Structure formats: structure tokens, C-alpha cells
Amino acid sequence: MNLGIQTEENRDASGSTSYSMQLRFSPDSADGVELSVSEDVVSVAPVGDAADLDLNLESKGSGSVTINGEAIVSVTDGDKGDITVSSAGTTWTIDSGAVSTSKLGGDVTSAGKALLDDADAAAQRTTLGLGSAATASTGDFDAAGAASSVASDLDDHTSNTTAHGISSFGATLVDDSDAATARTTLGLGSAAVEAAATTATASSIPKSSALGQLAREWVRPFFFDRRIVFVQHDVGATTVSRFGLAADPTSSGTPSAADTVSGCYELCQTGAVSGNTAGRITAANVAFRDWNPRSTWKVLSAASIANIRWWIGFTSADLSGVSTPTTQHVAAFSYDTGRDGTVYWRTVTCDGSTATVTTTSVAIAGSTAYNLRIEFDEANANIKFYIDEVLASTHTTNRPASATGLKAQWCATTLTSAAKRISWSWWGMEVL
């Protein structure tokens, strides 16, 4: 074994000095291993026909290591693509999402990956689309074949009447073979299968008869446990037909028949003197508040609705000369151009001293028919006012006293020296 050592001092143009050392290990002078050391480089290389080189080198600094002319670069901290290096190269972290299904292998599908990233078993069941039955015990379900025994038991529904809460009569209905048999069991007649169009309805009853008008307005489930009062204008005449009333409502002004395309009406016209009145009022009281009267008037406005006062409703005394009641007990519709000049229906209640006046959102138009309905509701302490079947207002204050009798009145009062009128077709009421 030969060992040779050679050292050199090297000086560059700037005057800097460096040192190097070479060591040669060889069985003879021609072959072996040469080790060269300088300030920042260590190199090892075989010399001649030297045998295989077994080399173990370690870099203590930040420099590079070269083996057989190939540089081995140290790994610094930072993002290396799919991997992030930290802690001076000691920690290698795979980036989130870097491992795709293709990198895991062709046998890992997207569905499989969706399972792998679930946080817990519950999340994996959700991914798999499993229901609550997946975590239930087998004891929560009937055993195989149990359904067939239940079905056989149900064949004999009489034996299951008590167990399933089916009455004896119910059992006779559920075993009927068809609807006709079921109707027979229920005791239904032939009318039960008739279409609604084949039966008489309120809308199909002739409008021209007193009972027809009555039925149109009051065919209700409670028809037979309510008293009915009805008055209507007779077609082509100045007389009226009445039902449930001892005498015709008292007439004022000049009446005439005014049958139009919108219906048959009695036209009540005032004189051409301001303050003159035309219309009708019942001679006697027809209701009390506690009777819960429900009443409707059909009226027709004139072409001109200027300089006029209308009252349609219930009152304890004549309202024709009154703009806002103070001593009367009232539940009525009002239109009075002398009150504020606007063309909206008002609803008024008064308890004999104080009045509540509500301006509705319904404007009055000339030559227009209106259905005006008033409903007393003592159970809820209110009075409702409807215009053409639409609720216009609800009054809960200053209602007529319960012990005060009420008349029905519909009238027009002229507020100028010109004749004014009110046209009416019928008035009806139902009470306890």
C-alpha cells in the first residue's frame, strides 16, 4: 500500500490565497484512489485501474458534494411542487390535493376518493347515500316471512277489529267490493252521485221571485234555524213584496219603477228642495244587537252623485237629516258629500252619544249597483261591513246598545235645490 500526500498553496490575481491537499491511496504507484481537499471542495476519484470505490461523504455546511464529477445538491426549505420542505430539509409534506386518483392507481375511483376524505363514519354513510336504517339493529325489523303471516291475518278483518281500532261498522265498509256497495252500506241515496250542476243552487233560482231572491242570499247551512225577513221591489210597479215583516217599510219621496239591465229597482226621488228626503224605513224595530242580525241591501247609484247624502243600514231613529249621528244608535253605510266632499263609502256606528266613522277604500261611482252587507257578531264584540262581498271595515267601538231596538232604513237626502234619488232592489235579513 502506497500513500502519497501533496499540498499546494495557490494565489490568484487579486492576491487571495487558497490551499489544497491531495491524498493518494494505492497498492502501487499506478492505480488507487485520489482524495483532493480544498477550502470548499472535497473530491474523490479512482486512479488508473483501481477497484470499485466505496465512498461515504457527509456535508456539514451549505456547500455541495461531488462524486465522480456529479454534484449532489442539498435540499433547501420551500415549495417543491407537490411537496413542501421545511425544518432545514427534515420535514417533507405532501400538498393538499396533490395525490389524485390517477396517482393512487387506476383501481381508486373518484367515488372511492370521496370516501377517503370523509371526516368520520357518519360522513361516509352520507357519501354512500345510506339512510337511518343502515345503523338500526336487526331487531328493529320483522323477521323474514313475517309479512305473509300478517297478510293472512288481515284476510279475516273481523278478527282484527279491536287490534286495529276498526269498529264493527267500519269493518262492514272496508270489505265492500266497489263504491256502489260502499254507498249502500252508508245508506246514501241516488242524489249522492248527482253532479252539482244538476241540482238547484242559489244562483239558479229565478231572480224575479221574492223567495228566489231570498234563497240566493240566504241558502246557508243555518237556513232553517234563523228567522228571515225579506222585502223586494215588485217588477214594473211601485209596490213591494215582503216576507217576515208585518207591514211594508214606510216610503218617502216619489217612487217609480226603474227596471234596468242590472236589475229591477224602485226609484225613490226627492223634491228639488235642499234637505228633502226619499227612501224607505221600517215602521217597527226589526232587530236588536244581541240577535246578531245579518242584513244585505242591493242599491243602485244615480248618474249624478253630487250634493247628496245616503244612509243604508240600521238605526234607532230616522237618519235622513243627520250627517254624523250623536243621539241615534246606528250601524250603517253612509255617503255624504256635505261631510268632506270625497267619494268614498263610509261605515258608521253610534252608541247613542258617540260615533265611529270609517272611510273605506271603495269609491262610489255613478250608475253602479252595490251589495251592502252588515253583520253583527256579539261573540267577538264587532260589526263587519262588506261591499260586494269584500270586507270593507270592522267596528269594535261605539256599537248600538244591546237593549235598543233597530229599524232598517235606506234613503237619499238632497243637499242642493235639485232632485236626488236612491234606487233599491231588495233588502233581506236573518236573525236569531
Protein Blocks (a to p, Z undefined) as FASTA:
>chain_A
ZZdddddddddfkopacddddddddfblkbccdddddfkbccdddehjadcdddddddfb
lbdcdeehiacddddeddehjacceehhiaccddehklcfklnopklcfklmmmmmpfbl
klmmmmnopafklmpcfklpccehklmmmmmmmmmmmlmmmmnopafklmmmmmpfbfkl
mmmmnopafklmpcfklpccfklpcfkbmklmmmmmmgcfklmmcccddddddehiabdc
dehiabdcddehjddddddfkbccddddddfbehiacddddfbdfbdfklopacdddddd
dfblghiaddedddfbdfklpcbdckbccddddddfklnopacdcddddehlaccddddf
bdcdehiacdddddddfknopadddeehiafbdcfehiacfklccddddddddfbdcddd
dddfbdcdddZZ
